[in-house]
Amino acid sequence: MLFNIRHLFIVIVALIVSSCAFPAYRSPYAAGYVERGIASWYGEDFHGKPTSSGEIYNMYDLTAAHKLMPLGTVAKITNLDNDRSVVVKINDRGPFIDGRIIDLSYSAATEIGMMEKGLSRVEIKVLKWGKSLSDFTVQVGSFAVEENALRLKEKLNQKYRDAHIITYETNDKKYYRVRVGSTKDIGKAERLAERLSEEGFSFFITRKD
């Protein structure tokens, strides 16, 4: 009898643990997923340029960029400093700056009152998951000078055969992003990122779209 009670307790604990919120790439892709962190915003420099989804970025639309959530995801963003909220669609990738979890459009940032500070603590609550699930990749660098990107790509290719460069344009700049790997397994992406970190590289795990 005592064994059965202990076994039941272990099962209950396991169920509680498994129900906790995981990072976006581990989630069950169900409505209700919650993530908290620092939000930034982007505007005029990107206005009129294609997003990762292929849509043209309109700074006056209620949209956002996230490194991992499927494109097309609809989420409620709440500014934890003033409790103001806005509903956005994830149609782009970013922000590729350490410590930030989401990049809001100009209008979305205005709706939640974060324009003056530029950065705000937010809660992201998924209302509807998107269906675009491209492979994971690890971004190691982003450069305005192509030669610098090529130099890093060549260095990485000495150990990693699949280093590659993708370009990204704003209205006045062009960036060369250096990435390594392509996998549907987040575990493999994490192990690759760990190796790169041990070699002194900074990195972000993102999706290829």
N, C-alpha and C positions, 0 to 999 in steps of 0.2 A: 504493500500500500504506500509506504514511504517513498519507494522508488518511483511509483506512478505519479505521485505529487511532484517530486523533483523533476521528473521528465516533463510534466505539464508546465511547470514553471519555466523551464528552459525554452520550451516551444513558444510560450507567451512572450518572453523576452526577445526571442529571435524575430517574432512578428512585429513587435514594437520597433526594433532597430531597423528592420527592413522597410518600415513605413515612413522613416524619416526622410526629409528632403535631401536629395543627392545633387551634385553639380549637374548643369544642364545636359551634359552628354551621357549621364547615367540615369536620367529620369525615365519614367515609363511613358513619357510623351502623353500625359493626361492633363486635362484642365485642373488647375489648383496648385501646380508646381510654383514654389516661391523661392526667390533669390534676392539677397540684399547686398548692396555695395554702393560704390560711387558712380554717379552718372555725369557725363559731360554732354556737350551739344556741338553740332556742326551746321554751318549755314551757307553763306554767300559763295565761299570759295568752291563749293561742290554743287551749287545750284545749276541744274540743267545737264549734269553729267550722269552717265549710267551708273546704277547701283549694282551690287553683286547679283541681284535678282533679274537684272536686265531692265528694270523700270528706271525711268529718268528721275533723278532726285529733285524733289520740289521742297524747298525749305519751309513752305507754307502748308504742306501736308502733315498729317500726324503719323510720322513713321520713326523708325529707329534702326540702329545697327547693333548687332550682337555677334560675338565671335563664334558661338556654338549652336544657338537655338536654330531650329529649321526655319528657312525663309518662308514667309507667309504666316508665321506665328502671330497671334493677336494677344497682346498683354496689357494689363493695367499697371501703370507706373505711378507710384505714390511717393511724393516728396516727404520724407520722414521728418523734415524740419518744420513743415507747415501743414501737413496732412492734405495737401491738394493733389488731385489725381487726374490722369489723362489716359485714354486708351489709344494704343499705337499698334501699327503693323510692323513686324521685323522684315525689312526688305533689303538690308545691306549688312556688310561685315565690318567689324570694328567694335570698340576702339582699340587700336594697337598701342596702347600706353599702359604701362604697369599700374595696377591698382584701380583701374576703371572697368566696369562691367557692361556699360551700355552707353551708346552715343545717341542722343535724341535730336530730332529735327528742331530747327529754330522755333516753329510753332508749338511743338510738344513741350519744349523747355519753357517757353513763355507761359503755357497753360498751367504749369506747376510752380511758377514763380522762382525759377533758378537762374534767370538771366543776369542778375546783378552779381551773384557770386561766381557763376560760370560752372561750378561743380556743386553737387548736392548728394546727400545720402538718400537713396531711394530703395523702395521695395518693388520688385517685379513679380507680378502674379499672372501666370499664364491663364488666359481665358479659352484659347483654342490653339492647338498645336498645328504648325504648318506641316507640309508633306515633303519638302525638299530636303533630302538627307544625303548630301554629298560626302565624299571621303574626308577624313581628318588629315591635316598636314601640320608641319611645325614651321612657323616663320621665325627666321633667325636674324634678319636685318631688313631695313628699308632705307633706300638712299635716293637723293636727288641727282647724284652723279652716277651715270651708268657704269663707268669704269670701276668705281668702288664696289658696285654690286657684282660685276664680273669677277673681280679679284676675290671676293668672298666665296662666290660660287666655285671658282677654281680650287680654292683652299678646301672647301667642304667635299668636293669631288675626289679628293685624295683618300678620303675615308668612306664617303657616302656617295654611291653612284647615281642617286636620283635627286641631287640638288638642282634647283631650277629657279628661273626668274619670271615673275609676272609684273606687268606694268599697271599703274593706276594713275589717272590724271584728274587734277582739279582744274579750275578755270585758268590758273596761272602757273601750275607746276606739274611735273611728271615725276612719279616715284617708281623706283625699281625695287620690288620686294623679293627677297631671297628666301626660298622655302626648301624644306627637305622632306621627302617621304610622301606617301599617299596610301592610306589604309582605312578600312571600315572598322577596324578594331581600335578603340580608344586606348586600350592597354598597351598596344604596340606603339602608339603615338606618345604615350606617357613615358615609356621606356626609352624611346628615341630622344625625347626632350630631356630626360635625366642624363643621358650620355652627353648631350650637347652642353648641358649646364655644367657637368663635371669638367668639360674642356674649356670652360670660361665664356661660353656663348650665352647671350640673353635670348629669350624665346617666348613665343606665344603658340599655344595649340589652337588651331582654328579649322574651319572647313574650307574645302577647295573652291566652293562657289563664290 
